[in-house]
Amino acid sequence: MAKIVYQIICGKGEHIPQFDEQLRLISAVNRQEAWRKAQEIGQQEQYAFHNQKQELVEWRFINVPELHTLDELKDGMEIYSRVEEPDNAGSYIALLQMKAAQLQSQKLFELNV
């Protein structure tokens, strides 16, 4: 598992610094190959687009600062944990419930097709 980090830059970058830290599963025979593959993914998946204000928004690859070997995959194994501090707990919970319902309805739809 590799952590791939991108810096998110909007316009001239005159905003609070933002970074997107992604944990990615990498299939490799050793750590060197995993690191190389993670580097390639990071570089290949950089992208940019123009937002509604016509400002350039970039996901700029920074690096692969962490690499962890997973000896086995088990149900319920924790891969990532982050503490959220939303302004409104009720809205946050409602959003999570809505996303879960959408996921459930997609799965049910797939089973019925």
C-alpha positions as a Python dict, from the first residue, in 0.01 Angstrom:
ca = {
    (1, 'M'): (0, 0, 0),
    (2, 'A'): (142, 337, -102),
    (3, 'K'): (53, 687, 6),
    (4, 'I'): (53, 913, -300),
    (5, 'V'): (37, 1286, -227),
    (6, 'Y'): (-83, 1562, -457),
    (7, 'Q'): (-89, 1934, -393),
    (8, 'I'): (-414, 2098, -500),
    (9, 'I'): (-343, 2440, -646),
    (10, 'C'): (-618, 2676, -753),
    (11, 'G'): (-533, 2977, -967),
    (12, 'K'): (-212, 3142, -850),
    (13, 'G'): (-210, 2933, -533),
    (14, 'E'): (-296, 3223, -306),
    (15, 'H'): (-507, 3011, -73),
    (16, 'I'): (-465, 2783, 227),
    (17, 'P'): (-239, 2498, 111),
    (18, 'Q'): (-431, 2181, 27),
    (19, 'F'): (-296, 1831, -22),
    (20, 'D'): (-473, 1516, -132),
    (21, 'E'): (-326, 1209, 39),
    (22, 'Q'): (-434, 889, -131),
    (23, 'L'): (-373, 535, -11),
    (24, 'R'): (-340, 302, -309),
    (25, 'L'): (-300, -74, -327),
    (26, 'I'): (-3, -168, -544),
    (27, 'S'): (64, -520, -668),
    (28, 'A'): (441, -580, -679),
    (29, 'V'): (699, -849, -609),
    (30, 'N'): (912, -621, -386),
    (31, 'R'): (926, -274, -229),
    (32, 'Q'): (1137, -127, -510),
    (33, 'E'): (883, -228, -773),
    (34, 'A'): (596, -103, -555),
    (35, 'W'): (765, 236, -510),
    (36, 'R'): (836, 264, -883),
    (37, 'K'): (477, 176, -971),
    (38, 'A'): (341, 423, -715),
    (39, 'Q'): (565, 696, -861),
    (40, 'E'): (435, 620, -1210),
    (41, 'I'): (74, 628, -1093),
    (42, 'G'): (135, 958, -916),
    (43, 'Q'): (283, 1117, -1225),
    (44, 'Q'): (27, 971, -1466),
    (45, 'E'): (-271, 1081, -1258),
    (46, 'Q'): (-173, 1445, -1221),
    (47, 'Y'): (-438, 1656, -1387),
    (48, 'A'): (-569, 2006, -1425),
    (49, 'F'): (-898, 2168, -1524),
    (50, 'H'): (-1061, 2509, -1522),
    (51, 'N'): (-1319, 2574, -1251),
    (52, 'Q'): (-1636, 2784, -1280),
    (53, 'K'): (-1428, 3101, -1235),
    (54, 'Q'): (-1200, 2988, -1521),
    (55, 'E'): (-912, 2946, -1275),
    (56, 'L'): (-673, 2660, -1336),
    (57, 'V'): (-706, 2388, -1069),
    (58, 'E'): (-418, 2141, -1054),
    (59, 'W'): (-355, 1813, -876),
    (60, 'R'): (27, 1828, -878),
    (61, 'F'): (209, 1508, -781),
    (62, 'I'): (441, 1562, -483),
    (63, 'N'): (578, 1218, -399),
    (64, 'V'): (525, 877, -238),
    (65, 'P'): (614, 934, 130),
    (66, 'E'): (495, 599, 266),
    (67, 'L'): (497, 240, 153),
    (68, 'H'): (355, -46, 361),
    (69, 'T'): (363, -416, 290),
    (70, 'L'): (36, -598, 344),
    (71, 'D'): (112, -961, 415),
    (72, 'E'): (-253, -1056, 390),
    (73, 'L'): (-590, -899, 324),
    (74, 'K'): (-858, -970, 582),
    (75, 'D'): (-1219, -859, 607),
    (76, 'G'): (-1246, -548, 820),
    (77, 'M'): (-875, -467, 805),
    (78, 'E'): (-824, -93, 864),
    (79, 'I'): (-640, 77, 580),
    (80, 'Y'): (-703, 441, 659),
    (81, 'S'): (-854, 641, 941),
    (82, 'R'): (-912, 1015, 959),
    (83, 'V'): (-1095, 1221, 1216),
    (84, 'E'): (-1342, 1465, 1057),
    (85, 'E'): (-1452, 1780, 1240),
    (86, 'P'): (-1758, 1904, 1050),
    (87, 'D'): (-1930, 2229, 1142),
    (88, 'N'): (-2267, 2053, 1159),
    (89, 'A'): (-2277, 1695, 1287),
    (90, 'G'): (-2637, 1641, 1176),
    (91, 'S'): (-2563, 1744, 818),
    (92, 'Y'): (-2251, 1527, 812),
    (93, 'I'): (-2442, 1221, 934),
    (94, 'A'): (-2723, 1290, 683),
    (95, 'L'): (-2467, 1307, 401),
    (96, 'L'): (-2316, 974, 508),
    (97, 'Q'): (-2660, 813, 528),
    (98, 'M'): (-2748, 945, 180),
    (99, 'K'): (-2425, 809, 30),
    (100, 'A'): (-2482, 471, 197),
    (101, 'A'): (-2837, 458, 62),
    (102, 'Q'): (-2715, 540, -289),
    (103, 'L'): (-2451, 268, -267),
    (104, 'Q'): (-2708, 17, -144),
    (105, 'S'): (-2954, 104, -421),
    (106, 'Q'): (-2680, 69, -685),
    (107, 'K'): (-2590, -277, -551),
    (108, 'L'): (-2954, -385, -549),
    (109, 'F'): (-2998, -255, -903),
    (110, 'E'): (-2691, -449, -1020),
    (111, 'L'): (-2828, -769, -865),
    (112, 'N'): (-3164, -727, -1041),
    (113, 'V'): (-3017, -667, -1386),
}
